[in-house]
Amino acid sequence: MVQNIIIFLIFAVAVAYMGWVIYRSVMPNKNAGCAKGCGGCSAIDLSKIQKELDKKAV
């Protein structure tokens, strides 16, 4: 009987973890700059990069 309870608890924890992983992959990250969720896109300043390239070209 105790073994069945332990197996059920392990199974319940595994199911909860898989649910959490699926939930995090489906729900967008509110701090991210795009739907991808990495947050790196908002950190790139393309105008600054273009100005630096123009300075190096001269």
CHARMM internal coordinates of N, CA and C (Angstrom, degrees):
IC EDIT
DIST 1 N 1 CA 1.4486
DIST 1 CA 1 C 1.5235
ANGL 1 N 1 CA 1 C 110.97
DIST 1 C 2 N 1.3269
ANGL 1 CA 1 C 2 N 117.40
DIHE 1 N 1 CA 1 C 2 N -43.01
DIST 2 N 2 CA 1.4642
ANGL 1 C 2 N 2 CA 120.83
DIHE 1 CA 1 C 2 N 2 CA -179.53
DIST 2 CA 2 C 1.5316
ANGL 2 N 2 CA 2 C 110.25
DIHE 1 C 2 N 2 CA 2 C -65.30
DIST 2 C 3 N 1.3236
ANGL 2 CA 2 C 3 N 116.90
DIHE 2 N 2 CA 2 C 3 N -36.28
DIST 3 N 3 CA 1.4543
ANGL 2 C 3 N 3 CA 120.43
DIHE 2 CA 2 C 3 N 3 CA 179.65
DIST 3 CA 3 C 1.5305
ANGL 3 N 3 CA 3 C 110.68
DIHE 2 C 3 N 3 CA 3 C -63.36
DIST 3 C 4 N 1.3259
ANGL 3 CA 3 C 4 N 117.11
DIHE 3 N 3 CA 3 C 4 N -38.53
DIST 4 N 4 CA 1.4632
ANGL 3 C 4 N 4 CA 120.96
DIHE 3 CA 3 C 4 N 4 CA 179.11
DIST 4 CA 4 C 1.5265
ANGL 4 N 4 CA 4 C 111.07
DIHE 3 C 4 N 4 CA 4 C -64.57
DIST 4 C 5 N 1.3134
ANGL 4 CA 4 C 5 N 117.12
DIHE 4 N 4 CA 4 C 5 N -39.35
DIST 5 N 5 CA 1.4679
ANGL 4 C 5 N 5 CA 120.98
DIHE 4 CA 4 C 5 N 5 CA 179.33
DIST 5 CA 5 C 1.5321
ANGL 5 N 5 CA 5 C 109.95
DIHE 4 C 5 N 5 CA 5 C -66.63
DIST 5 C 6 N 1.3210
ANGL 5 CA 5 C 6 N 116.74
DIHE 5 N 5 CA 5 C 6 N -42.25
DIST 6 N 6 CA 1.4664
ANGL 5 C 6 N 6 CA 120.54
DIHE 5 CA 5 C 6 N 6 CA 179.32
DIST 6 CA 6 C 1.5269
ANGL 6 N 6 CA 6 C 110.45
DIHE 5 C 6 N 6 CA 6 C -64.00
DIST 6 C 7 N 1.3234
ANGL 6 CA 6 C 7 N 117.25
DIHE 6 N 6 CA 6 C 7 N -44.43
DIST 7 N 7 CA 1.4719
ANGL 6 C 7 N 7 CA 121.55
DIHE 6 CA 6 C 7 N 7 CA 178.75
DIST 7 CA 7 C 1.5294
ANGL 7 N 7 CA 7 C 109.52
DIHE 6 C 7 N 7 CA 7 C -62.37
DIST 7 C 8 N 1.3282
ANGL 7 CA 7 C 8 N 117.84
DIHE 7 N 7 CA 7 C 8 N -43.31
DIST 8 N 8 CA 1.4582
ANGL 7 C 8 N 8 CA 120.76
DIHE 7 CA 7 C 8 N 8 CA 179.03
DIST 8 CA 8 C 1.5275
ANGL 8 N 8 CA 8 C 111.28
DIHE 7 C 8 N 8 CA 8 C -62.78
DIST 8 C 9 N 1.3242
ANGL 8 CA 8 C 9 N 118.24
DIHE 8 N 8 CA 8 C 9 N -40.98
DIST 9 N 9 CA 1.4651
ANGL 8 C 9 N 9 CA 121.09
DIHE 8 CA 8 C 9 N 9 CA 179.36
DIST 9 CA 9 C 1.5362
ANGL 9 N 9 CA 9 C 110.93
DIHE 8 C 9 N 9 CA 9 C -65.25
DIST 9 C 10 N 1.3114
ANGL 9 CA 9 C 10 N 116.78
DIHE 9 N 9 CA 9 C 10 N -42.03
DIST 10 N 10 CA 1.4683
ANGL 9 C 10 N 10 CA 120.05
DIHE 9 CA 9 C 10 N 10 CA 177.46
DIST 10 CA 10 C 1.5229
ANGL 10 N 10 CA 10 C 110.19
DIHE 9 C 10 N 10 CA 10 C -62.53
DIST 10 C 11 N 1.3217
ANGL 10 CA 10 C 11 N 116.92
DIHE 10 N 10 CA 10 C 11 N -43.49
DIST 11 N 11 CA 1.4601
ANGL 10 C 11 N 11 CA 121.48
DIHE 10 CA 10 C 11 N 11 CA 178.64
DIST 11 CA 11 C 1.5235
ANGL 11 N 11 CA 11 C 110.78
DIHE 10 C 11 N 11 CA 11 C -63.43
DIST 11 C 12 N 1.3291
ANGL 11 CA 11 C 12 N 118.00
DIHE 11 N 11 CA 11 C 12 N -42.54
DIST 12 N 12 CA 1.4631
ANGL 11 C 12 N 12 CA 121.48
DIHE 11 CA 11 C 12 N 12 CA -179.87
DIST 12 CA 12 C 1.5270
ANGL 12 N 12 CA 12 C 111.26
DIHE 11 C 12 N 12 CA 12 C -64.16
DIST 12 C 13 N 1.3239
ANGL 12 CA 12 C 13 N 117.29
DIHE 12 N 12 CA 12 C 13 N -40.32
DIST 13 N 13 CA 1.4665
ANGL 12 C 13 N 13 CA 120.77
DIHE 12 CA 12 C 13 N 13 CA 177.82
DIST 13 CA 13 C 1.5276
ANGL 13 N 13 CA 13 C 109.98
DIHE 12 C 13 N 13 CA 13 C -65.34
DIST 13 C 14 N 1.3277
ANGL 13 CA 13 C 14 N 117.75
DIHE 13 N 13 CA 13 C 14 N -40.99
DIST 14 N 14 CA 1.4678
ANGL 13 C 14 N 14 CA 121.21
DIHE 13 CA 13 C 14 N 14 CA 179.09
DIST 14 CA 14 C 1.5256
ANGL 14 N 14 CA 14 C 111.10
DIHE 13 C 14 N 14 CA 14 C -64.16
DIST 14 C 15 N 1.3080
ANGL 14 CA 14 C 15 N 117.30
DIHE 14 N 14 CA 14 C 15 N -42.11
DIST 15 N 15 CA 1.4700
ANGL 14 C 15 N 15 CA 120.99
DIHE 14 CA 14 C 15 N 15 CA 178.51
DIST 15 CA 15 C 1.5268
ANGL 15 N 15 CA 15 C 110.33
DIHE 14 C 15 N 15 CA 15 C -65.56
DIST 15 C 16 N 1.3205
ANGL 15 CA 15 C 16 N 117.63
DIHE 15 N 15 CA 15 C 16 N -41.93
DIST 16 N 16 CA 1.4643
ANGL 15 C 16 N 16 CA 120.99
DIHE 15 CA 15 C 16 N 16 CA 178.40
DIST 16 CA 16 C 1.5264
ANGL 16 N 16 CA 16 C 110.59
DIHE 15 C 16 N 16 CA 16 C -63.10
DIST 16 C 17 N 1.3174
ANGL 16 CA 16 C 17 N 117.50
DIHE 16 N 16 CA 16 C 17 N -41.53
DIST 17 N 17 CA 1.4638
ANGL 16 C 17 N 17 CA 120.93
DIHE 16 CA 16 C 17 N 17 CA 178.73
DIST 17 CA 17 C 1.5284
ANGL 17 N 17 CA 17 C 110.99
DIHE 16 C 17 N 17 CA 17 C -63.73
DIST 17 C 18 N 1.3129
ANGL 17 CA 17 C 18 N 117.79
DIHE 17 N 17 CA 17 C 18 N -44.89
DIST 18 N 18 CA 1.4583
ANGL 17 C 18 N 18 CA 120.99
DIHE 17 CA 17 C 18 N 18 CA 178.63
DIST 18 CA 18 C 1.5271
ANGL 18 N 18 CA 18 C 110.76
DIHE 17 C 18 N 18 CA 18 C -63.04
DIST 18 C 19 N 1.3202
ANGL 18 CA 18 C 19 N 117.03
DIHE 18 N 18 CA 18 C 19 N -38.56
DIST 19 N 19 CA 1.4608
ANGL 18 C 19 N 19 CA 120.27
DIHE 18 CA 18 C 19 N 19 CA 175.86
DIST 19 CA 19 C 1.5165
ANGL 19 N 19 CA 19 C 111.72
DIHE 18 C 19 N 19 CA 19 C -62.29
DIST 19 C 20 N 1.3235
ANGL 19 CA 19 C 20 N 116.89
DIHE 19 N 19 CA 19 C 20 N -41.00
DIST 20 N 20 CA 1.4701
ANGL 19 C 20 N 20 CA 121.48
DIHE 19 CA 19 C 20 N 20 CA 179.16
DIST 20 CA 20 C 1.5334
ANGL 20 N 20 CA 20 C 110.68
DIHE 19 C 20 N 20 CA 20 C -65.18
DIST 20 C 21 N 1.3288
ANGL 20 CA 20 C 21 N 117.25
DIHE 20 N 20 CA 20 C 21 N -41.38
DIST 21 N 21 CA 1.4614
ANGL 20 C 21 N 21 CA 121.18
DIHE 20 CA 20 C 21 N 21 CA 179.20
DIST 21 CA 21 C 1.5308
ANGL 21 N 21 CA 21 C 110.23
DIHE 20 C 21 N 21 CA 21 C -63.93
DIST 21 C 22 N 1.3111
ANGL 21 CA 21 C 22 N 116.95
DIHE 21 N 21 CA 21 C 22 N -44.49
DIST 22 N 22 CA 1.4624
ANGL 21 C 22 N 22 CA 120.76
DIHE 21 CA 21 C 22 N 22 CA 179.04
DIST 22 CA 22 C 1.5186
ANGL 22 N 22 CA 22 C 110.40
DIHE 21 C 22 N 22 CA 22 C -65.42
DIST 22 C 23 N 1.3216
ANGL 22 CA 22 C 23 N 117.86
DIHE 22 N 22 CA 22 C 23 N -41.80
DIST 23 N 23 CA 1.4549
ANGL 22 C 23 N 23 CA 121.74
DIHE 22 CA 22 C 23 N 23 CA 179.09
DIST 23 CA 23 C 1.5301
ANGL 23 N 23 CA 23 C 111.14
DIHE 22 C 23 N 23 CA 23 C -60.29
DIST 23 C 24 N 1.3346
ANGL 23 CA 23 C 24 N 117.09
DIHE 23 N 23 CA 23 C 24 N -44.84
DIST 24 N 24 CA 1.4608
ANGL 23 C 24 N 24 CA 120.40
DIHE 23 CA 23 C 24 N 24 CA -178.87
DIST 24 CA 24 C 1.5220
ANGL 24 N 24 CA 24 C 111.92
DIHE 23 C 24 N 24 CA 24 C -68.49
DIST 24 C 25 N 1.3280
ANGL 24 CA 24 C 25 N 118.33
DIHE 24 N 24 CA 24 C 25 N -29.95
DIST 25 N 25 CA 1.4549
ANGL 24 C 25 N 25 CA 119.96
DIHE 24 CA 24 C 25 N 25 CA 179.50
DIST 25 CA 25 C 1.5243
ANGL 25 N 25 CA 25 C 111.86
DIHE 24 C 25 N 25 CA 25 C -77.90
DIST 25 C 26 N 1.3230
ANGL 25 CA 25 C 26 N 117.74
DIHE 25 N 25 CA 25 C 26 N -25.90
DIST 26 N 26 CA 1.4571
ANGL 25 C 26 N 26 CA 121.36
DIHE 25 CA 25 C 26 N 26 CA -178.56
DIST 26 CA 26 C 1.5307
ANGL 26 N 26 CA 26 C 111.46
DIHE 25 C 26 N 26 CA 26 C -88.08
DIST 26 C 27 N 1.3077
ANGL 26 CA 26 C 27 N 117.29
DIHE 26 N 26 CA 26 C 27 N -40.47
DIST 27 N 27 CA 1.4597
ANGL 26 C 27 N 27 CA 120.99
DIHE 26 CA 26 C 27 N 27 CA -177.64
DIST 27 CA 27 C 1.5278
ANGL 27 N 27 CA 27 C 109.97
DIHE 26 C 27 N 27 CA 27 C -79.14
DIST 27 C 28 N 1.3355
ANGL 27 CA 27 C 28 N 117.20
DIHE 27 N 27 CA 27 C 28 N 134.24
DIST 28 N 28 CA 1.4668
ANGL 27 C 28 N 28 CA 119.32
DIHE 27 CA 27 C 28 N 28 CA 179.91
DIST 28 CA 28 C 1.5204
ANGL 28 N 28 CA 28 C 111.46
DIHE 27 C 28 N 28 CA 28 C -71.54
DIST 28 C 29 N 1.3174
ANGL 28 CA 28 C 29 N 115.26
DIHE 28 N 28 CA 28 C 29 N 150.36
DIST 29 N 29 CA 1.4609
ANGL 28 C 29 N 29 CA 121.88
DIHE 28 CA 28 C 29 N 29 CA 176.56
DIST 29 CA 29 C 1.5250
ANGL 29 N 29 CA 29 C 108.07
DIHE 28 C 29 N 29 CA 29 C -79.86
DIST 29 C 30 N 1.3119
ANGL 29 CA 29 C 30 N 118.50
DIHE 29 N 29 CA 29 C 30 N 122.76
DIST 30 N 30 CA 1.4568
ANGL 29 C 30 N 30 CA 121.75
DIHE 29 CA 29 C 30 N 30 CA -175.62
DIST 30 CA 30 C 1.5191
ANGL 30 N 30 CA 30 C 112.53
DIHE 29 C 30 N 30 CA 30 C -70.90
DIST 30 C 31 N 1.3309
ANGL 30 CA 30 C 31 N 118.27
DIHE 30 N 30 CA 30 C 31 N -20.40
DIST 31 N 31 CA 1.4558
ANGL 30 C 31 N 31 CA 121.53
DIHE 30 CA 30 C 31 N 31 CA -179.85
DIST 31 CA 31 C 1.5230
ANGL 31 N 31 CA 31 C 112.70
DIHE 30 C 31 N 31 CA 31 C -91.77
DIST 31 C 32 N 1.3041
ANGL 31 CA 31 C 32 N 117.23
DIHE 31 N 31 CA 31 C 32 N -4.36
DIST 32 N 32 CA 1.4543
ANGL 31 C 32 N 32 CA 120.48
DIHE 31 CA 31 C 32 N 32 CA -176.28
DIST 32 CA 32 C 1.5285
ANGL 32 N 32 CA 32 C 110.77
DIHE 31 C 32 N 32 CA 32 C -83.36
DIST 32 C 33 N 1.3154
ANGL 32 CA 32 C 33 N 115.87
DIHE 32 N 32 CA 32 C 33 N 158.54
DIST 33 N 33 CA 1.4516
ANGL 32 C 33 N 33 CA 121.14
DIHE 32 CA 32 C 33 N 33 CA -179.78
DIST 33 CA 33 C 1.5139
ANGL 33 N 33 CA 33 C 113.01
DIHE 32 C 33 N 33 CA 33 C -85.84
DIST 33 C 34 N 1.3113
ANGL 33 CA 33 C 34 N 118.44
DIHE 33 N 33 CA 33 C 34 N -14.72
DIST 34 N 34 CA 1.4605
ANGL 33 C 34 N 34 CA 121.38
DIHE 33 CA 33 C 34 N 34 CA -179.40
DIST 34 CA 34 C 1.5332
ANGL 34 N 34 CA 34 C 109.04
DIHE 33 C 34 N 34 CA 34 C -149.18
DIST 34 C 35 N 1.3013
ANGL 34 CA 34 C 35 N 116.27
DIHE 34 N 34 CA 34 C 35 N -179.30
DIST 35 N 35 CA 1.4601
ANGL 34 C 35 N 35 CA 120.97
DIHE 34 CA 34 C 35 N 35 CA -177.87
DIST 35 CA 35 C 1.5242
ANGL 35 N 35 CA 35 C 112.55
DIHE 34 C 35 N 35 CA 35 C -71.53
DIST 35 C 36 N 1.3232
ANGL 35 CA 35 C 36 N 116.76
DIHE 35 N 35 CA 35 C 36 N -16.61
DIST 36 N 36 CA 1.4560
ANGL 35 C 36 N 36 CA 120.01
DIHE 35 CA 35 C 36 N 36 CA -179.53
DIST 36 CA 36 C 1.5199
ANGL 36 N 36 CA 36 C 111.45
DIHE 35 C 36 N 36 CA 36 C -65.94
DIST 36 C 37 N 1.3269
ANGL 36 CA 36 C 37 N 117.18
DIHE 36 N 36 CA 36 C 37 N -32.90
DIST 37 N 37 CA 1.4473
ANGL 36 C 37 N 37 CA 120.84
DIHE 36 CA 36 C 37 N 37 CA 173.93
DIST 37 CA 37 C 1.5160
ANGL 37 N 37 CA 37 C 115.92
DIHE 36 C 37 N 37 CA 37 C 92.67
DIST 37 C 38 N 1.3351
ANGL 37 CA 37 C 38 N 118.20
DIHE 37 N 37 CA 37 C 38 N 3.08
DIST 38 N 38 CA 1.4575
ANGL 37 C 38 N 38 CA 118.37
DIHE 37 CA 37 C 38 N 38 CA -178.05
DIST 38 CA 38 C 1.5215
ANGL 38 N 38 CA 38 C 111.68
DIHE 37 C 38 N 38 CA 38 C -84.88
DIST 38 C 39 N 1.3303
ANGL 38 CA 38 C 39 N 118.60
DIHE 38 N 38 CA 38 C 39 N -25.79
DIST 39 N 39 CA 1.4555
ANGL 38 C 39 N 39 CA 121.87
DIHE 38 CA 38 C 39 N 39 CA 178.69
DIST 39 CA 39 C 1.5094
ANGL 39 N 39 CA 39 C 113.60
DIHE 38 C 39 N 39 CA 39 C 79.84
DIST 39 C 40 N 1.3071
ANGL 39 CA 39 C 40 N 119.88
DIHE 39 N 39 CA 39 C 40 N 0.52
DIST 40 N 40 CA 1.4566
ANGL 39 C 40 N 40 CA 122.48
DIHE 39 CA 39 C 40 N 40 CA -176.90
DIST 40 CA 40 C 1.5159
ANGL 40 N 40 CA 40 C 113.94
DIHE 39 C 40 N 40 CA 40 C -77.93
DIST 40 C 41 N 1.3004
ANGL 40 CA 40 C 41 N 117.89
DIHE 40 N 40 CA 40 C 41 N -27.45
DIST 41 N 41 CA 1.4630
ANGL 40 C 41 N 41 CA 120.98
DIHE 40 CA 40 C 41 N 41 CA -176.23
DIST 41 CA 41 C 1.5245
ANGL 41 N 41 CA 41 C 112.39
DIHE 40 C 41 N 41 CA 41 C -64.40
DIST 41 C 42 N 1.2961
ANGL 41 CA 41 C 42 N 117.49
DIHE 41 N 41 CA 41 C 42 N -38.05
DIST 42 N 42 CA 1.4575
ANGL 41 C 42 N 42 CA 119.89
DIHE 41 CA 41 C 42 N 42 CA -177.17
DIST 42 CA 42 C 1.5187
ANGL 42 N 42 CA 42 C 111.46
DIHE 41 C 42 N 42 CA 42 C -73.42
DIST 42 C 43 N 1.3228
ANGL 42 CA 42 C 43 N 118.64
DIHE 42 N 42 CA 42 C 43 N -16.16
DIST 43 N 43 CA 1.4510
ANGL 42 C 43 N 43 CA 122.10
DIHE 42 CA 42 C 43 N 43 CA -178.67
DIST 43 CA 43 C 1.5248
ANGL 43 N 43 CA 43 C 112.00
DIHE 42 C 43 N 43 CA 43 C -85.13
DIST 43 C 44 N 1.3154
ANGL 43 CA 43 C 44 N 118.50
DIHE 43 N 43 CA 43 C 44 N -10.43
DIST 44 N 44 CA 1.4578
ANGL 43 C 44 N 44 CA 121.91
DIHE 43 CA 43 C 44 N 44 CA -177.08
DIST 44 CA 44 C 1.5217
ANGL 44 N 44 CA 44 C 109.14
DIHE 43 C 44 N 44 CA 44 C -90.65
DIST 44 C 45 N 1.3398
ANGL 44 CA 44 C 45 N 115.71
DIHE 44 N 44 CA 44 C 45 N 125.26
DIST 45 N 45 CA 1.4620
ANGL 44 C 45 N 45 CA 121.75
DIHE 44 CA 44 C 45 N 45 CA 176.86
DIST 45 CA 45 C 1.5265
ANGL 45 N 45 CA 45 C 107.46
DIHE 44 C 45 N 45 CA 45 C -107.74
DIST 45 C 46 N 1.3340
ANGL 45 CA 45 C 46 N 116.26
DIHE 45 N 45 CA 45 C 46 N 98.08
DIST 46 N 46 CA 1.4566
ANGL 45 C 46 N 46 CA 120.87
DIHE 45 CA 45 C 46 N 46 CA -174.37
DIST 46 CA 46 C 1.5206
ANGL 46 N 46 CA 46 C 112.09
DIHE 45 C 46 N 46 CA 46 C -67.53
DIST 46 C 47 N 1.3139
ANGL 46 CA 46 C 47 N 118.53
DIHE 46 N 46 CA 46 C 47 N -33.60
DIST 47 N 47 CA 1.4631
ANGL 46 C 47 N 47 CA 119.61
DIHE 46 CA 46 C 47 N 47 CA 179.83
DIST 47 CA 47 C 1.5280
ANGL 47 N 47 CA 47 C 110.72
DIHE 46 C 47 N 47 CA 47 C -66.89
DIST 47 C 48 N 1.3024
ANGL 47 CA 47 C 48 N 117.99
DIHE 47 N 47 CA 47 C 48 N -37.25
DIST 48 N 48 CA 1.4640
ANGL 47 C 48 N 48 CA 121.52
DIHE 47 CA 47 C 48 N 48 CA 177.41
DIST 48 CA 48 C 1.5284
ANGL 48 N 48 CA 48 C 110.57
DIHE 47 C 48 N 48 CA 48 C -66.05
DIST 48 C 49 N 1.2970
ANGL 48 CA 48 C 49 N 117.71
DIHE 48 N 48 CA 48 C 49 N -40.66
DIST 49 N 49 CA 1.4624
ANGL 48 C 49 N 49 CA 121.71
DIHE 48 CA 48 C 49 N 49 CA 177.90
DIST 49 CA 49 C 1.5206
ANGL 49 N 49 CA 49 C 110.27
DIHE 48 C 49 N 49 CA 49 C -63.95
DIST 49 C 50 N 1.3366
ANGL 49 CA 49 C 50 N 116.11
DIHE 49 N 49 CA 49 C 50 N -42.18
DIST 50 N 50 CA 1.4654
ANGL 49 C 50 N 50 CA 120.18
DIHE 49 CA 49 C 50 N 50 CA 179.57
DIST 50 CA 50 C 1.5201
ANGL 50 N 50 CA 50 C 110.94
DIHE 49 C 50 N 50 CA 50 C -63.91
DIST 50 C 51 N 1.3207
ANGL 50 CA 50 C 51 N 118.74
DIHE 50 N 50 CA 50 C 51 N -40.67
DIST 51 N 51 CA 1.4668
ANGL 50 C 51 N 51 CA 122.30
DIHE 50 CA 50 C 51 N 51 CA 178.36
DIST 51 CA 51 C 1.5254
ANGL 51 N 51 CA 51 C 110.78
DIHE 50 C 51 N 51 CA 51 C -63.62
DIST 51 C 52 N 1.3253
ANGL 51 CA 51 C 52 N 117.92
DIHE 51 N 51 CA 51 C 52 N -40.86
DIST 52 N 52 CA 1.4570
ANGL 51 C 52 N 52 CA 121.13
DIHE 51 CA 51 C 52 N 52 CA 178.55
DIST 52 CA 52 C 1.5260
ANGL 52 N 52 CA 52 C 111.49
DIHE 51 C 52 N 52 CA 52 C -66.19
DIST 52 C 53 N 1.3175
ANGL 52 CA 52 C 53 N 116.93
DIHE 52 N 52 CA 52 C 53 N -38.10
DIST 53 N 53 CA 1.4693
ANGL 52 C 53 N 53 CA 120.05
DIHE 52 CA 52 C 53 N 53 CA 177.62
DIST 53 CA 53 C 1.5173
ANGL 53 N 53 CA 53 C 110.66
DIHE 52 C 53 N 53 CA 53 C -67.27
DIST 53 C 54 N 1.3379
ANGL 53 CA 53 C 54 N 116.99
DIHE 53 N 53 CA 53 C 54 N -38.46
DIST 54 N 54 CA 1.4549
ANGL 53 C 54 N 54 CA 120.71
DIHE 53 CA 53 C 54 N 54 CA 178.84
DIST 54 CA 54 C 1.5323
ANGL 54 N 54 CA 54 C 110.39
DIHE 53 C 54 N 54 CA 54 C -65.37
DIST 54 C 55 N 1.3245
ANGL 54 CA 54 C 55 N 118.28
DIHE 54 N 54 CA 54 C 55 N -38.27
DIST 55 N 55 CA 1.4624
ANGL 54 C 55 N 55 CA 121.27
DIHE 54 CA 54 C 55 N 55 CA 178.46
DIST 55 CA 55 C 1.5168
ANGL 55 N 55 CA 55 C 111.19
DIHE 54 C 55 N 55 CA 55 C -65.43
DIST 55 C 56 N 1.3195
ANGL 55 CA 55 C 56 N 117.41
DIHE 55 N 55 CA 55 C 56 N -38.65
DIST 56 N 56 CA 1.4586
ANGL 55 C 56 N 56 CA 121.07
DIHE 55 CA 55 C 56 N 56 CA -179.60
DIST 56 CA 56 C 1.5198
ANGL 56 N 56 CA 56 C 111.65
DIHE 55 C 56 N 56 CA 56 C -71.74
DIST 56 C 57 N 1.3309
ANGL 56 CA 56 C 57 N 117.39
DIHE 56 N 56 CA 56 C 57 N -28.98
DIST 57 N 57 CA 1.4578
ANGL 56 C 57 N 57 CA 121.10
DIHE 56 CA 56 C 57 N 57 CA -178.86
DIST 57 CA 57 C 1.5094
ANGL 57 N 57 CA 57 C 111.75
DIHE 56 C 57 N 57 CA 57 C -74.06
DIST 57 C 58 N 1.2961
ANGL 57 CA 57 C 58 N 118.68
DIHE 57 N 57 CA 57 C 58 N -25.21
DIST 58 N 58 CA 1.4714
ANGL 57 C 58 N 58 CA 122.07
DIHE 57 CA 57 C 58 N 58 CA -178.01
DIST 58 CA 58 C 1.4783
ANGL 58 N 58 CA 58 C 112.09
DIHE 57 C 58 N 58 CA 58 C -81.76
END
COOR INIT
IC SEED 1 N 1 CA 1 C
IC BUILD
